[in-house]
Amino acid sequence: MTKADFISKFSEKTCFTKKDSEIAVNAFIDVVKDSLAKGDKVNLVGFGTFEVIQRKERMGRNPQTGAEIKIPSCKAPKFKPGKNLKDLV
């Protein structure tokens, strides 16, 4: 499903216009991105949790040469589905 498909389904479920639905979806995405950028969790009960995790430095391999390379530590977004979502799927 693309973002445009999601907006269409969202407008059908909410009776919003597609333009209003796009504004609402973009606002949701912006709130999640801003919260994660600050290091906060976004917990949506029944759906799941968005959070930022710290990945450790590790060794990897260059797929073309096979040479070992050091992969630096970094922060990465993570989504953990809630129980209701797991049970539904």
Phi and psi restraints in degrees (range 20) as a CNS / XPLOR table:
assign (resid 1 and name C) (resid 2 and name N)
       (resid 2 and name CA) (resid 2 and name C) 1.0 -88.1 20.0 2
assign (resid 2 and name N) (resid 2 and name CA)
       (resid 2 and name C) (resid 3 and name N) 1.0 171.5 20.0 2
assign (resid 2 and name C) (resid 3 and name N)
       (resid 3 and name CA) (resid 3 and name C) 1.0 -62.5 20.0 2
assign (resid 3 and name N) (resid 3 and name CA)
       (resid 3 and name C) (resid 4 and name N) 1.0 -38.2 20.0 2
assign (resid 3 and name C) (resid 4 and name N)
       (resid 4 and name CA) (resid 4 and name C) 1.0 -64.5 20.0 2
assign (resid 4 and name N) (resid 4 and name CA)
       (resid 4 and name C) (resid 5 and name N) 1.0 -40.5 20.0 2
assign (resid 4 and name C) (resid 5 and name N)
       (resid 5 and name CA) (resid 5 and name C) 1.0 -63.8 20.0 2
assign (resid 5 and name N) (resid 5 and name CA)
       (resid 5 and name C) (resid 6 and name N) 1.0 -42.1 20.0 2
assign (resid 5 and name C) (resid 6 and name N)
       (resid 6 and name CA) (resid 6 and name C) 1.0 -62.0 20.0 2
assign (resid 6 and name N) (resid 6 and name CA)
       (resid 6 and name C) (resid 7 and name N) 1.0 -43.7 20.0 2
assign (resid 6 and name C) (resid 7 and name N)
       (resid 7 and name CA) (resid 7 and name C) 1.0 -62.8 20.0 2
assign (resid 7 and name N) (resid 7 and name CA)
       (resid 7 and name C) (resid 8 and name N) 1.0 -39.4 20.0 2
assign (resid 7 and name C) (resid 8 and name N)
       (resid 8 and name CA) (resid 8 and name C) 1.0 -63.0 20.0 2
assign (resid 8 and name N) (resid 8 and name CA)
       (resid 8 and name C) (resid 9 and name N) 1.0 -46.6 20.0 2
assign (resid 8 and name C) (resid 9 and name N)
       (resid 9 and name CA) (resid 9 and name C) 1.0 -63.6 20.0 2
assign (resid 9 and name N) (resid 9 and name CA)
       (resid 9 and name C) (resid 10 and name N) 1.0 -40.7 20.0 2
assign (resid 9 and name C) (resid 10 and name N)
       (resid 10 and name CA) (resid 10 and name C) 1.0 -61.4 20.0 2
assign (resid 10 and name N) (resid 10 and name CA)
       (resid 10 and name C) (resid 11 and name N) 1.0 -42.5 20.0 2
assign (resid 10 and name C) (resid 11 and name N)
       (resid 11 and name CA) (resid 11 and name C) 1.0 -67.8 20.0 2
assign (resid 11 and name N) (resid 11 and name CA)
       (resid 11 and name C) (resid 12 and name N) 1.0 -33.2 20.0 2
assign (resid 11 and name C) (resid 12 and name N)
       (resid 12 and name CA) (resid 12 and name C) 1.0 -66.7 20.0 2
assign (resid 12 and name N) (resid 12 and name CA)
       (resid 12 and name C) (resid 13 and name N) 1.0 -42.3 20.0 2
assign (resid 12 and name C) (resid 13 and name N)
       (resid 13 and name CA) (resid 13 and name C) 1.0 -70.8 20.0 2
assign (resid 13 and name N) (resid 13 and name CA)
       (resid 13 and name C) (resid 14 and name N) 1.0 -33.2 20.0 2
assign (resid 13 and name C) (resid 14 and name N)
       (resid 14 and name CA) (resid 14 and name C) 1.0 -102.4 20.0 2
assign (resid 14 and name N) (resid 14 and name CA)
       (resid 14 and name C) (resid 15 and name N) 1.0 -10.0 20.0 2
assign (resid 14 and name C) (resid 15 and name N)
       (resid 15 and name CA) (resid 15 and name C) 1.0 65.0 20.0 2
assign (resid 15 and name N) (resid 15 and name CA)
       (resid 15 and name C) (resid 16 and name N) 1.0 20.4 20.0 2
assign (resid 15 and name C) (resid 16 and name N)
       (resid 16 and name CA) (resid 16 and name C) 1.0 -82.5 20.0 2
assign (resid 16 and name N) (resid 16 and name CA)
       (resid 16 and name C) (resid 17 and name N) 1.0 160.4 20.0 2
assign (resid 16 and name C) (resid 17 and name N)
       (resid 17 and name CA) (resid 17 and name C) 1.0 -71.9 20.0 2
assign (resid 17 and name N) (resid 17 and name CA)
       (resid 17 and name C) (resid 18 and name N) 1.0 163.6 20.0 2
assign (resid 17 and name C) (resid 18 and name N)
       (resid 18 and name CA) (resid 18 and name C) 1.0 -62.9 20.0 2
assign (resid 18 and name N) (resid 18 and name CA)
       (resid 18 and name C) (resid 19 and name N) 1.0 -35.1 20.0 2
assign (resid 18 and name C) (resid 19 and name N)
       (resid 19 and name CA) (resid 19 and name C) 1.0 -65.5 20.0 2
assign (resid 19 and name N) (resid 19 and name CA)
       (resid 19 and name C) (resid 20 and name N) 1.0 -44.7 20.0 2
assign (resid 19 and name C) (resid 20 and name N)
       (resid 20 and name CA) (resid 20 and name C) 1.0 -65.6 20.0 2
assign (resid 20 and name N) (resid 20 and name CA)
       (resid 20 and name C) (resid 21 and name N) 1.0 -37.0 20.0 2
assign (resid 20 and name C) (resid 21 and name N)
       (resid 21 and name CA) (resid 21 and name C) 1.0 -64.6 20.0 2
assign (resid 21 and name N) (resid 21 and name CA)
       (resid 21 and name C) (resid 22 and name N) 1.0 -40.3 20.0 2
assign (resid 21 and name C) (resid 22 and name N)
       (resid 22 and name CA) (resid 22 and name C) 1.0 -63.8 20.0 2
assign (resid 22 and name N) (resid 22 and name CA)
       (resid 22 and name C) (resid 23 and name N) 1.0 -40.7 20.0 2
assign (resid 22 and name C) (resid 23 and name N)
       (resid 23 and name CA) (resid 23 and name C) 1.0 -62.1 20.0 2
assign (resid 23 and name N) (resid 23 and name CA)
       (resid 23 and name C) (resid 24 and name N) 1.0 -43.9 20.0 2
assign (resid 23 and name C) (resid 24 and name N)
       (resid 24 and name CA) (resid 24 and name C) 1.0 -65.1 20.0 2
assign (resid 24 and name N) (resid 24 and name CA)
       (resid 24 and name C) (resid 25 and name N) 1.0 -44.3 20.0 2
assign (resid 24 and name C) (resid 25 and name N)
       (resid 25 and name CA) (resid 25 and name C) 1.0 -65.0 20.0 2
assign (resid 25 and name N) (resid 25 and name CA)
       (resid 25 and name C) (resid 26 and name N) 1.0 -44.6 20.0 2
assign (resid 25 and name C) (resid 26 and name N)
       (resid 26 and name CA) (resid 26 and name C) 1.0 -63.9 20.0 2
assign (resid 26 and name N) (resid 26 and name CA)
       (resid 26 and name C) (resid 27 and name N) 1.0 -36.8 20.0 2
assign (resid 26 and name C) (resid 27 and name N)
       (resid 27 and name CA) (resid 27 and name C) 1.0 -64.4 20.0 2
assign (resid 27 and name N) (resid 27 and name CA)
       (resid 27 and name C) (resid 28 and name N) 1.0 -42.4 20.0 2
assign (resid 27 and name C) (resid 28 and name N)
       (resid 28 and name CA) (resid 28 and name C) 1.0 -59.7 20.0 2
assign (resid 28 and name N) (resid 28 and name CA)
       (resid 28 and name C) (resid 29 and name N) 1.0 -47.4 20.0 2
assign (resid 28 and name C) (resid 29 and name N)
       (resid 29 and name CA) (resid 29 and name C) 1.0 -61.8 20.0 2
assign (resid 29 and name N) (resid 29 and name CA)
       (resid 29 and name C) (resid 30 and name N) 1.0 -43.1 20.0 2
assign (resid 29 and name C) (resid 30 and name N)
       (resid 30 and name CA) (resid 30 and name C) 1.0 -63.1 20.0 2
assign (resid 30 and name N) (resid 30 and name CA)
       (resid 30 and name C) (resid 31 and name N) 1.0 -41.0 20.0 2
assign (resid 30 and name C) (resid 31 and name N)
       (resid 31 and name CA) (resid 31 and name C) 1.0 -64.0 20.0 2
assign (resid 31 and name N) (resid 31 and name CA)
       (resid 31 and name C) (resid 32 and name N) 1.0 -43.0 20.0 2
assign (resid 31 and name C) (resid 32 and name N)
       (resid 32 and name CA) (resid 32 and name C) 1.0 -64.2 20.0 2
assign (resid 32 and name N) (resid 32 and name CA)
       (resid 32 and name C) (resid 33 and name N) 1.0 -45.8 20.0 2
assign (resid 32 and name C) (resid 33 and name N)
       (resid 33 and name CA) (resid 33 and name C) 1.0 -62.3 20.0 2
assign (resid 33 and name N) (resid 33 and name CA)
       (resid 33 and name C) (resid 34 and name N) 1.0 -44.2 20.0 2
assign (resid 33 and name C) (resid 34 and name N)
       (resid 34 and name CA) (resid 34 and name C) 1.0 -63.6 20.0 2
assign (resid 34 and name N) (resid 34 and name CA)
       (resid 34 and name C) (resid 35 and name N) 1.0 -40.9 20.0 2
assign (resid 34 and name C) (resid 35 and name N)
       (resid 35 and name CA) (resid 35 and name C) 1.0 -65.5 20.0 2
assign (resid 35 and name N) (resid 35 and name CA)
       (resid 35 and name C) (resid 36 and name N) 1.0 -43.4 20.0 2
assign (resid 35 and name C) (resid 36 and name N)
       (resid 36 and name CA) (resid 36 and name C) 1.0 -66.3 20.0 2
assign (resid 36 and name N) (resid 36 and name CA)
       (resid 36 and name C) (resid 37 and name N) 1.0 -36.0 20.0 2
assign (resid 36 and name C) (resid 37 and name N)
       (resid 37 and name CA) (resid 37 and name C) 1.0 -63.9 20.0 2
assign (resid 37 and name N) (resid 37 and name CA)
       (resid 37 and name C) (resid 38 and name N) 1.0 -31.4 20.0 2
assign (resid 37 and name C) (resid 38 and name N)
       (resid 38 and name CA) (resid 38 and name C) 1.0 -80.4 20.0 2
assign (resid 38 and name N) (resid 38 and name CA)
       (resid 38 and name C) (resid 39 and name N) 1.0 -11.8 20.0 2
assign (resid 38 and name C) (resid 39 and name N)
       (resid 39 and name CA) (resid 39 and name C) 1.0 94.3 20.0 2
assign (resid 39 and name N) (resid 39 and name CA)
       (resid 39 and name C) (resid 40 and name N) 1.0 7.9 20.0 2
assign (resid 39 and name C) (resid 40 and name N)
       (resid 40 and name CA) (resid 40 and name C) 1.0 -85.3 20.0 2
assign (resid 40 and name N) (resid 40 and name CA)
       (resid 40 and name C) (resid 41 and name N) 1.0 155.8 20.0 2
assign (resid 40 and name C) (resid 41 and name N)
       (resid 41 and name CA) (resid 41 and name C) 1.0 -90.3 20.0 2
assign (resid 41 and name N) (resid 41 and name CA)
       (resid 41 and name C) (resid 42 and name N) 1.0 151.3 20.0 2
assign (resid 41 and name C) (resid 42 and name N)
       (resid 42 and name CA) (resid 42 and name C) 1.0 -118.3 20.0 2
assign (resid 42 and name N) (resid 42 and name CA)
       (resid 42 and name C) (resid 43 and name N) 1.0 108.7 20.0 2
assign (resid 42 and name C) (resid 43 and name N)
       (resid 43 and name CA) (resid 43 and name C) 1.0 -107.9 20.0 2
assign (resid 43 and name N) (resid 43 and name CA)
       (resid 43 and name C) (resid 44 and name N) 1.0 113.5 20.0 2
assign (resid 43 and name C) (resid 44 and name N)
       (resid 44 and name CA) (resid 44 and name C) 1.0 -108.7 20.0 2
assign (resid 44 and name N) (resid 44 and name CA)
       (resid 44 and name C) (resid 45 and name N) 1.0 102.1 20.0 2
assign (resid 44 and name C) (resid 45 and name N)
       (resid 45 and name CA) (resid 45 and name C) 1.0 -57.9 20.0 2
assign (resid 45 and name N) (resid 45 and name CA)
       (resid 45 and name C) (resid 46 and name N) 1.0 130.6 20.0 2
assign (resid 45 and name C) (resid 46 and name N)
       (resid 46 and name CA) (resid 46 and name C) 1.0 89.0 20.0 2
assign (resid 46 and name N) (resid 46 and name CA)
       (resid 46 and name C) (resid 47 and name N) 1.0 -15.8 20.0 2
assign (resid 46 and name C) (resid 47 and name N)
       (resid 47 and name CA) (resid 47 and name C) 1.0 -112.0 20.0 2
assign (resid 47 and name N) (resid 47 and name CA)
       (resid 47 and name C) (resid 48 and name N) 1.0 -59.1 20.0 2
assign (resid 47 and name C) (resid 48 and name N)
       (resid 48 and name CA) (resid 48 and name C) 1.0 162.9 20.0 2
assign (resid 48 and name N) (resid 48 and name CA)
       (resid 48 and name C) (resid 49 and name N) 1.0 -173.1 20.0 2
assign (resid 48 and name C) (resid 49 and name N)
       (resid 49 and name CA) (resid 49 and name C) 1.0 -128.8 20.0 2
assign (resid 49 and name N) (resid 49 and name CA)
       (resid 49 and name C) (resid 50 and name N) 1.0 130.8 20.0 2
assign (resid 49 and name C) (resid 50 and name N)
       (resid 50 and name CA) (resid 50 and name C) 1.0 -100.0 20.0 2
assign (resid 50 and name N) (resid 50 and name CA)
       (resid 50 and name C) (resid 51 and name N) 1.0 132.9 20.0 2
assign (resid 50 and name C) (resid 51 and name N)
       (resid 51 and name CA) (resid 51 and name C) 1.0 -151.9 20.0 2
assign (resid 51 and name N) (resid 51 and name CA)
       (resid 51 and name C) (resid 52 and name N) 1.0 167.8 20.0 2
assign (resid 51 and name C) (resid 52 and name N)
       (resid 52 and name CA) (resid 52 and name C) 1.0 -106.5 20.0 2
assign (resid 52 and name N) (resid 52 and name CA)
       (resid 52 and name C) (resid 53 and name N) 1.0 131.3 20.0 2
assign (resid 52 and name C) (resid 53 and name N)
       (resid 53 and name CA) (resid 53 and name C) 1.0 -115.0 20.0 2
assign (resid 53 and name N) (resid 53 and name CA)
       (resid 53 and name C) (resid 54 and name N) 1.0 154.7 20.0 2
assign (resid 53 and name C) (resid 54 and name N)
       (resid 54 and name CA) (resid 54 and name C) 1.0 -100.7 20.0 2
assign (resid 54 and name N) (resid 54 and name CA)
       (resid 54 and name C) (resid 55 and name N) 1.0 118.1 20.0 2
assign (resid 54 and name C) (resid 55 and name N)
       (resid 55 and name CA) (resid 55 and name C) 1.0 -90.9 20.0 2
assign (resid 55 and name N) (resid 55 and name CA)
       (resid 55 and name C) (resid 56 and name N) 1.0 137.9 20.0 2
assign (resid 55 and name C) (resid 56 and name N)
       (resid 56 and name CA) (resid 56 and name C) 1.0 -77.7 20.0 2
assign (resid 56 and name N) (resid 56 and name CA)
       (resid 56 and name C) (resid 57 and name N) 1.0 158.9 20.0 2
assign (resid 56 and name C) (resid 57 and name N)
       (resid 57 and name CA) (resid 57 and name C) 1.0 -66.7 20.0 2
assign (resid 57 and name N) (resid 57 and name CA)
       (resid 57 and name C) (resid 58 and name N) 1.0 141.7 20.0 2
assign (resid 57 and name C) (resid 58 and name N)
       (resid 58 and name CA) (resid 58 and name C) 1.0 -150.5 20.0 2
assign (resid 58 and name N) (resid 58 and name CA)
       (resid 58 and name C) (resid 59 and name N) 1.0 168.1 20.0 2
assign (resid 58 and name C) (resid 59 and name N)
       (resid 59 and name CA) (resid 59 and name C) 1.0 -97.3 20.0 2
assign (resid 59 and name N) (resid 59 and name CA)
       (resid 59 and name C) (resid 60 and name N) 1.0 139.8 20.0 2
assign (resid 59 and name C) (resid 60 and name N)
       (resid 60 and name CA) (resid 60 and name C) 1.0 -136.5 20.0 2
assign (resid 60 and name N) (resid 60 and name CA)
       (resid 60 and name C) (resid 61 and name N) 1.0 -175.3 20.0 2
assign (resid 60 and name C) (resid 61 and name N)
       (resid 61 and name CA) (resid 61 and name C) 1.0 -126.2 20.0 2
assign (resid 61 and name N) (resid 61 and name CA)
       (resid 61 and name C) (resid 62 and name N) 1.0 140.4 20.0 2
assign (resid 61 and name C) (resid 62 and name N)
       (resid 62 and name CA) (resid 62 and name C) 1.0 -74.2 20.0 2
assign (resid 62 and name N) (resid 62 and name CA)
       (resid 62 and name C) (resid 63 and name N) 1.0 119.7 20.0 2
assign (resid 62 and name C) (resid 63 and name N)
       (resid 63 and name CA) (resid 63 and name C) 1.0 -64.7 20.0 2
assign (resid 63 and name N) (resid 63 and name CA)
       (resid 63 and name C) (resid 64 and name N) 1.0 -25.3 20.0 2
assign (resid 63 and name C) (resid 64 and name N)
       (resid 64 and name CA) (resid 64 and name C) 1.0 -80.4 20.0 2
assign (resid 64 and name N) (resid 64 and name CA)
       (resid 64 and name C) (resid 65 and name N) 1.0 -40.8 20.0 2
assign (resid 64 and name C) (resid 65 and name N)
       (resid 65 and name CA) (resid 65 and name C) 1.0 -106.2 20.0 2
assign (resid 65 and name N) (resid 65 and name CA)
       (resid 65 and name C) (resid 66 and name N) 1.0 -20.3 20.0 2
assign (resid 65 and name C) (resid 66 and name N)
       (resid 66 and name CA) (resid 66 and name C) 1.0 82.3 20.0 2
assign (resid 66 and name N) (resid 66 and name CA)
       (resid 66 and name C) (resid 67 and name N) 1.0 0.0 20.0 2
assign (resid 66 and name C) (resid 67 and name N)
       (resid 67 and name CA) (resid 67 and name C) 1.0 -72.1 20.0 2
assign (resid 67 and name N) (resid 67 and name CA)
       (resid 67 and name C) (resid 68 and name N) 1.0 144.1 20.0 2
assign (resid 67 and name C) (resid 68 and name N)
       (resid 68 and name CA) (resid 68 and name C) 1.0 -74.7 20.0 2
assign (resid 68 and name N) (resid 68 and name CA)
       (resid 68 and name C) (resid 69 and name N) 1.0 138.9 20.0 2
assign (resid 68 and name C) (resid 69 and name N)
       (resid 69 and name CA) (resid 69 and name C) 1.0 -132.6 20.0 2
assign (resid 69 and name N) (resid 69 and name CA)
       (resid 69 and name C) (resid 70 and name N) 1.0 155.1 20.0 2
assign (resid 69 and name C) (resid 70 and name N)
       (resid 70 and name CA) (resid 70 and name C) 1.0 -94.1 20.0 2
assign (resid 70 and name N) (resid 70 and name CA)
       (resid 70 and name C) (resid 71 and name N) 1.0 123.2 20.0 2
assign (resid 70 and name C) (resid 71 and name N)
       (resid 71 and name CA) (resid 71 and name C) 1.0 -96.2 20.0 2
assign (resid 71 and name N) (resid 71 and name CA)
       (resid 71 and name C) (resid 72 and name N) 1.0 118.1 20.0 2
assign (resid 71 and name C) (resid 72 and name N)
       (resid 72 and name CA) (resid 72 and name C) 1.0 -69.8 20.0 2
assign (resid 72 and name N) (resid 72 and name CA)
       (resid 72 and name C) (resid 73 and name N) 1.0 160.1 20.0 2
assign (resid 72 and name C) (resid 73 and name N)
       (resid 73 and name CA) (resid 73 and name C) 1.0 -69.2 20.0 2
assign (resid 73 and name N) (resid 73 and name CA)
       (resid 73 and name C) (resid 74 and name N) 1.0 154.0 20.0 2
assign (resid 73 and name C) (resid 74 and name N)
       (resid 74 and name CA) (resid 74 and name C) 1.0 -159.2 20.0 2
assign (resid 74 and name N) (resid 74 and name CA)
       (resid 74 and name C) (resid 75 and name N) 1.0 166.6 20.0 2
assign (resid 74 and name C) (resid 75 and name N)
       (resid 75 and name CA) (resid 75 and name C) 1.0 -98.5 20.0 2
assign (resid 75 and name N) (resid 75 and name CA)
       (resid 75 and name C) (resid 76 and name N) 1.0 144.2 20.0 2
assign (resid 75 and name C) (resid 76 and name N)
       (resid 76 and name CA) (resid 76 and name C) 1.0 -142.6 20.0 2
assign (resid 76 and name N) (resid 76 and name CA)
       (resid 76 and name C) (resid 77 and name N) 1.0 142.7 20.0 2
assign (resid 76 and name C) (resid 77 and name N)
       (resid 77 and name CA) (resid 77 and name C) 1.0 -73.4 20.0 2
assign (resid 77 and name N) (resid 77 and name CA)
       (resid 77 and name C) (resid 78 and name N) 1.0 149.5 20.0 2
assign (resid 77 and name C) (resid 78 and name N)
       (resid 78 and name CA) (resid 78 and name C) 1.0 -140.6 20.0 2
assign (resid 78 and name N) (resid 78 and name CA)
       (resid 78 and name C) (resid 79 and name N) 1.0 142.3 20.0 2
assign (resid 78 and name C) (resid 79 and name N)
       (resid 79 and name CA) (resid 79 and name C) 1.0 -118.5 20.0 2
assign (resid 79 and name N) (resid 79 and name CA)
       (resid 79 and name C) (resid 80 and name N) 1.0 128.1 20.0 2
assign (resid 79 and name C) (resid 80 and name N)
       (resid 80 and name CA) (resid 80 and name C) 1.0 -115.1 20.0 2
assign (resid 80 and name N) (resid 80 and name CA)
       (resid 80 and name C) (resid 81 and name N) 1.0 113.4 20.0 2
assign (resid 80 and name C) (resid 81 and name N)
       (resid 81 and name CA) (resid 81 and name C) 1.0 -67.3 20.0 2
assign (resid 81 and name N) (resid 81 and name CA)
       (resid 81 and name C) (resid 82 and name N) 1.0 146.7 20.0 2
assign (resid 81 and name C) (resid 82 and name N)
       (resid 82 and name CA) (resid 82 and name C) 1.0 -79.4 20.0 2
assign (resid 82 and name N) (resid 82 and name CA)
       (resid 82 and name C) (resid 83 and name N) 1.0 170.1 20.0 2
assign (resid 82 and name C) (resid 83 and name N)
       (resid 83 and name CA) (resid 83 and name C) 1.0 -60.6 20.0 2
assign (resid 83 and name N) (resid 83 and name CA)
       (resid 83 and name C) (resid 84 and name N) 1.0 -44.5 20.0 2
assign (resid 83 and name C) (resid 84 and name N)
       (resid 84 and name CA) (resid 84 and name C) 1.0 -61.0 20.0 2
assign (resid 84 and name N) (resid 84 and name CA)
       (resid 84 and name C) (resid 85 and name N) 1.0 -40.8 20.0 2
assign (resid 84 and name C) (resid 85 and name N)
       (resid 85 and name CA) (resid 85 and name C) 1.0 -67.3 20.0 2
assign (resid 85 and name N) (resid 85 and name CA)
       (resid 85 and name C) (resid 86 and name N) 1.0 -41.9 20.0 2
assign (resid 85 and name C) (resid 86 and name N)
       (resid 86 and name CA) (resid 86 and name C) 1.0 -60.2 20.0 2
assign (resid 86 and name N) (resid 86 and name CA)
       (resid 86 and name C) (resid 87 and name N) 1.0 -45.2 20.0 2
assign (resid 86 and name C) (resid 87 and name N)
       (resid 87 and name CA) (resid 87 and name C) 1.0 -65.6 20.0 2
assign (resid 87 and name N) (resid 87 and name CA)
       (resid 87 and name C) (resid 88 and name N) 1.0 -35.1 20.0 2
assign (resid 87 and name C) (resid 88 and name N)
       (resid 88 and name CA) (resid 88 and name C) 1.0 -67.6 20.0 2
assign (resid 88 and name N) (resid 88 and name CA)
       (resid 88 and name C) (resid 89 and name N) 1.0 -39.4 20.0 2
